[in-house]
Amino acid sequence: MTSPRVAPGLLSWPAWQALRSADVVLVPAGHPQLPALDEADVRYRVVDESDVESLALDGVVVWLPEPGAELVIPPGARLLPGSADLPGARFLDLVATMDRLRVECPWDAGQSHGSLAPHLLEEPYEALEALESGDEQAFCEELGDVLLQVVFHARIAAERDDGTSFTVDDVADGIVTKLVRRHPHVFADVTVSGAEDVKRNWDQIKREEKKERAERAGVPATPAGPPSALDGVPFGQPALALAAQLQRRAARAGVPDELARLEGDHGPADPGADIGRELFRLVVQAREAGRDPEMELRAAARRYRDLVRAWERS
């Protein structure tokens, strides 16, 4: 048995020994291992799979089914694994499936970055809900939906011919390069004393990356001065999560904690603004308590849901 995710010819040593010492090697027509067998001078017979069990054969017989085929092992035979998947090999199946859907499914073929954009928000929230529910199987499934969005967008981008295209391999290569660059204590000779040092190094490396990108793009220096510790914080995220991320970034950059209490805020003095200030201060309290305000509010929302449902049942 061979894996469809491993290149032909990359067989285990026991598999090659079995092939070279067999009295008869049977292979279906078009099997991807045929060129490798030819190169290794392994003699074989091409037969139809449906005829294998009816053949009158003597000695040791090796049958190479199609890679990944479902097998029923007949009496007296044994299964010899010829190649095995590496971790992550099933990702290749996802890429191949997406390629086929993009060509053969009218709905998938009609999608664009814009039409798929809502799912970039919806799918992570569904994964988070599954995580909070404690249903690990559902969480696994929802993570697959999140991964699909990455592969789908990369497949669409690969079709462009305007010089802006990229592939899922480019996406993977980019994040691997970033992870290696931002973990010099793992992949280089930097020494850290703990997680806080890792965070500081991460932020410093990110600032350097942004400066280098600006220089490559020819972006002139702005009157605002050097890059801010808050550069790159996505303001499209939920407000509580946004406030928490801003405060975390500022704290790591050495910004005084009292600024987060908005004591020097001279914004509008209407009741709505006061509510916003109080919410922002609650985020400060949550951070001081070591809690995530977004997750705490979500937990409170779930408790409220349960109370409402209990009231409805009564």
C-alpha positions as CSV (number, residue, x, y, z in Angstrom):
1,M,0.0,0.0,0.0
2,T,1.3,3.4,-0.9
3,S,0.2,6.9,0.0
4,P,-1.2,9.2,-2.8
5,R,0.5,12.1,-0.9
6,V,4.0,10.7,-1.2
7,A,6.0,11.1,-4.4
8,P,6.3,7.9,-6.5
9,G,9.5,6.0,-5.9
10,L,9.8,7.2,-2.2
11,L,9.1,3.7,-0.8
12,S,10.2,2.1,2.4
13,W,13.2,-0.2,2.3
14,P,11.1,-3.3,3.1
15,A,8.8,-2.4,0.2
16,W,11.7,-2.2,-2.2
17,Q,13.0,-5.5,-0.9
18,A,9.6,-7.1,-1.4
19,L,9.3,-5.8,-4.9
20,R,12.8,-6.9,-5.9
21,S,12.6,-10.4,-4.4
22,A,9.0,-11.2,-5.5
23,D,8.3,-14.0,-8.0
24,V,5.5,-11.9,-9.5
25,V,4.7,-8.2,-9.2
26,L,1.2,-7.1,-10.4
27,V,0.4,-3.5,-11.1
28,P,-2.7,-1.9,-12.5
29,A,-2.3,0.2,-15.7
30,G,-1.3,3.8,-15.2
31,H,0.0,3.2,-11.6
32,P,2.2,6.2,-10.6
33,Q,4.9,3.8,-9.4
34,L,5.5,2.4,-12.9
35,P,8.4,4.8,-13.9
36,A,10.1,4.1,-10.5
37,L,9.8,0.3,-11.1
38,D,11.2,0.7,-14.5
39,E,14.2,2.7,-13.2
40,A,14.8,0.1,-10.5
41,D,14.6,-2.8,-13.0
42,V,11.8,-4.4,-11.2
43,R,9.9,-6.8,-13.5
44,Y,6.1,-6.6,-13.3
45,R,2.9,-7.5,-15.1
46,V,0.2,-4.9,-15.8
47,V,-3.3,-6.4,-14.9
48,D,-6.8,-5.2,-14.2
49,E,-7.6,-5.1,-10.6
50,S,-10.7,-7.2,-11.0
51,D,-8.6,-10.0,-12.5
52,V,-6.0,-10.3,-9.7
53,E,-7.8,-12.9,-7.5
54,S,-8.6,-15.1,-10.5
55,L,-5.0,-15.4,-11.7
56,A,-3.2,-18.7,-11.2
57,L,0.1,-17.7,-9.7
58,D,3.0,-19.4,-7.9
59,G,5.5,-18.1,-5.4
60,V,5.5,-14.8,-3.7
61,V,3.2,-12.3,-5.4
62,V,3.2,-8.6,-4.7
63,W,0.2,-6.5,-5.7
64,L,0.4,-2.7,-6.0
65,P,-3.1,-1.3,-5.7
66,E,-3.8,2.3,-6.6
67,P,-2.4,4.7,-3.9
68,G,-5.0,5.2,-1.2
69,A,-7.4,2.6,-2.4
70,E,-9.7,0.8,0.0
71,L,-8.5,-2.8,0.4
72,V,-9.9,-6.1,1.4
73,I,-7.0,-8.3,2.5
74,P,-7.7,-11.9,1.3
75,P,-6.8,-14.9,3.4
76,G,-3.1,-15.8,3.4
77,A,-2.1,-12.3,2.3
78,R,-0.6,-9.5,4.4
79,L,-0.5,-5.8,4.0
80,L,2.9,-4.2,3.6
81,P,3.0,-0.4,4.0
82,G,5.1,1.0,1.3
83,S,5.0,4.7,2.1
84,A,3.4,6.7,4.9
85,D,2.1,10.2,5.2
86,L,4.1,12.9,7.0
87,P,2.2,15.2,9.5
88,G,0.2,17.7,7.5
89,A,-0.1,15.5,4.4
90,R,-3.9,15.7,4.5
91,F,-3.5,19.4,3.7
92,L,-2.5,18.3,0.2
93,D,-5.9,16.6,-0.1
94,L,-7.6,19.9,0.8
95,V,-5.6,21.8,-1.8
96,A,-6.4,19.2,-4.5
97,T,-10.1,19.2,-3.5
98,M,-10.2,23.0,-3.7
99,D,-8.6,22.9,-7.1
100,R,-11.2,20.5,-8.4
101,L,-14.1,22.4,-6.9
102,R,-12.9,25.6,-8.4
103,V,-13.1,24.0,-11.8
104,E,-16.1,21.7,-11.6
105,C,-18.5,23.3,-9.1
106,P,-20.5,26.3,-10.5
107,W,-20.9,27.8,-7.0
108,D,-17.2,27.5,-6.0
109,A,-16.1,28.7,-9.5
110,G,-18.2,31.9,-9.1
111,Q,-16.8,33.0,-5.8
112,S,-14.4,36.0,-5.4
113,H,-12.4,37.5,-2.5
114,G,-15.3,39.9,-2.0
115,S,-18.1,37.3,-1.9
116,L,-16.1,35.2,0.5
117,A,-15.2,38.1,2.8
118,P,-18.1,37.6,5.3
119,H,-16.9,34.1,6.0
120,L,-13.5,35.4,7.1
121,L,-15.5,36.8,10.1
122,E,-18.2,34.2,10.5
123,E,-16.1,31.0,10.5
124,P,-13.6,32.0,13.3
125,Y,-16.6,33.0,15.5
126,E,-18.2,29.6,14.9
127,A,-14.9,28.0,15.8
128,L,-14.8,30.0,19.0
129,E,-18.3,29.1,19.9
130,A,-17.5,25.4,19.4
131,L,-14.4,25.8,21.6
132,E,-16.5,27.4,24.3
133,S,-19.1,24.7,24.1
134,G,-16.5,22.1,25.1
135,D,-17.4,19.9,22.0
136,E,-13.9,19.0,20.8
137,Q,-15.2,17.3,17.7
138,A,-17.3,20.3,16.7
139,F,-14.2,22.5,17.4
140,C,-12.1,20.3,15.0
141,E,-14.8,20.6,12.3
142,E,-15.1,24.4,12.7
143,L,-11.3,24.8,12.4
144,G,-11.6,22.9,9.1
145,D,-14.0,25.6,7.9
146,V,-11.5,28.3,9.0
147,L,-8.7,26.5,7.1
148,L,-11.0,26.3,4.0
149,Q,-11.2,30.1,3.9
150,V,-7.4,30.3,3.7
151,V,-7.1,27.7,0.9
152,F,-10.1,29.2,-1.0
153,H,-8.7,32.7,-1.0
154,A,-5.2,31.5,-2.0
155,R,-6.7,29.4,-4.9
156,I,-8.6,32.5,-6.2
157,A,-5.4,34.6,-5.9
158,A,-3.4,32.0,-7.8
159,E,-5.7,32.6,-10.9
160,R,-4.7,36.2,-11.3
161,D,-2.4,37.2,-14.1
162,D,-1.8,40.8,-13.2
163,G,1.4,40.3,-11.3
164,T,-0.4,40.2,-7.9
165,S,-1.0,36.4,-7.7
166,F,0.1,34.2,-4.9
167,T,-0.5,30.5,-4.0
168,V,-1.2,28.6,-0.9
169,D,2.5,27.7,-0.8
170,D,3.3,31.4,-0.8
171,V,1.0,31.8,2.2
172,A,2.6,28.9,4.0
173,D,6.1,30.0,3.2
174,G,5.3,33.6,4.4
175,I,4.1,32.5,7.8
176,V,7.0,30.0,8.2
177,T,9.5,32.8,7.4
178,K,7.8,35.1,9.8
179,L,7.7,32.6,12.7
180,V,11.4,31.8,12.2
181,R,12.3,35.5,12.1
182,R,10.2,36.3,15.2
183,H,11.5,33.4,17.3
184,P,15.3,34.0,17.3
185,H,15.5,32.3,20.7
186,V,14.5,29.1,18.9
187,F,16.0,29.4,15.5
188,A,19.0,31.6,16.2
189,D,21.3,32.4,19.1
190,V,19.2,34.8,21.1
191,T,18.7,34.0,24.8
192,V,15.5,34.8,26.7
193,S,14.6,34.4,30.3
194,G,10.9,33.8,29.9
195,A,7.7,34.6,28.0
196,E,8.0,38.4,28.7
197,D,11.3,38.5,26.9
198,V,9.7,36.7,24.0
199,K,6.9,39.2,23.8
200,R,9.4,42.2,23.9
201,N,11.5,40.6,21.1
202,W,8.4,39.9,19.1
203,D,7.2,43.6,19.3
204,Q,10.7,44.9,18.5
205,I,11.1,42.6,15.5
206,K,7.6,43.7,14.2
207,R,8.6,47.4,14.5
208,E,11.7,46.7,12.5
209,E,9.7,44.8,9.9
210,K,7.3,47.7,9.4
211,K,10.1,50.1,9.1
212,E,11.8,47.9,6.4
213,R,8.5,47.5,4.5
214,A,8.0,51.3,4.5
215,E,11.5,51.9,3.2
216,R,11.1,49.3,0.4
217,A,7.8,50.9,-0.6
218,G,9.4,54.3,-0.6
219,V,7.0,55.7,2.0
220,P,8.3,59.0,3.2
221,A,8.6,59.9,6.9
222,T,5.4,61.4,8.2
223,P,5.1,64.5,10.5
224,A,3.8,62.1,13.1
225,G,7.3,60.9,13.7
226,P,8.5,57.3,14.3
227,P,6.2,54.3,14.1
228,S,3.7,53.9,17.0
229,A,3.4,50.8,19.3
230,L,-0.2,50.8,18.2
231,D,0.5,50.5,14.5
232,G,-1.1,47.5,12.9
233,V,-3.9,47.0,15.5
234,P,-7.0,46.2,13.4
235,F,-9.8,48.6,14.3
236,G,-12.3,46.4,12.6
237,Q,-12.4,43.9,15.5
238,P,-15.0,43.9,18.3
239,A,-14.7,46.9,20.5
240,L,-13.8,45.1,23.8
241,A,-11.1,43.1,22.0
242,L,-9.8,46.3,20.4
243,A,-9.6,48.1,23.7
244,A,-7.8,45.1,25.3
245,Q,-5.3,44.8,22.4
246,L,-4.5,48.6,22.5
247,Q,-3.9,48.4,26.2
248,R,-1.7,45.3,25.9
249,R,0.4,46.9,23.1
250,A,0.8,50.1,25.0
251,A,1.8,48.4,28.3
252,R,4.5,46.4,26.5
253,A,5.8,49.6,25.0
254,G,6.1,51.2,28.4
255,V,3.1,53.6,28.1
256,P,2.1,54.8,31.6
257,D,-0.9,52.8,32.9
258,E,-2.8,56.0,33.9
259,L,-3.3,56.9,30.3
260,A,-5.6,53.9,29.9
261,R,-7.8,55.3,32.7
262,L,-8.6,58.2,30.3
263,E,-8.1,60.8,33.1
264,G,-6.7,63.3,30.6
265,D,-9.4,62.6,28.0
266,H,-11.0,65.8,26.9
267,G,-13.5,64.3,24.5
268,P,-17.3,65.1,24.4
269,A,-19.0,65.3,27.7
270,D,-22.3,63.6,26.6
271,P,-23.7,60.5,28.4
272,G,-22.7,58.2,25.5
273,A,-19.1,59.2,25.7
274,D,-19.2,58.6,29.5
275,I,-20.4,55.1,28.9
276,G,-17.5,54.5,26.4
277,R,-15.0,55.7,29.0
278,E,-16.4,53.5,31.7
279,L,-16.3,50.5,29.4
280,F,-12.7,51.3,28.5
281,R,-11.8,51.5,32.2
282,L,-13.5,48.2,32.8
283,V,-11.1,46.7,30.3
284,V,-8.3,48.2,32.4
285,Q,-9.7,46.4,35.4
286,A,-10.0,43.1,33.5
287,R,-6.4,43.4,32.4
288,E,-5.2,44.1,35.9
289,A,-7.1,41.0,37.0
290,G,-5.4,38.9,34.3
291,R,-8.7,38.4,32.5
292,D,-9.7,38.9,28.9
293,P,-12.6,41.3,28.7
294,E,-14.0,39.9,25.5
295,M,-14.1,36.4,26.8
296,E,-15.5,37.5,30.2
297,L,-18.4,39.3,28.4
298,R,-19.0,36.3,26.2
299,A,-19.2,34.1,29.3
300,A,-21.6,36.5,30.9
301,A,-23.7,36.5,27.7
302,R,-23.9,32.7,27.9
303,R,-25.0,32.8,31.5
304,Y,-27.7,35.3,30.6
305,R,-28.8,33.1,27.7
306,D,-29.2,30.1,30.1
307,L,-31.2,32.3,32.5
308,V,-33.5,33.4,29.8
309,R,-34.0,29.9,28.6
310,A,-34.7,28.7,32.1
311,W,-37.3,31.5,32.5
312,E,-38.9,30.6,29.2
313,R,-39.2,26.9,30.3
314,S,-40.8,27.9,33.6
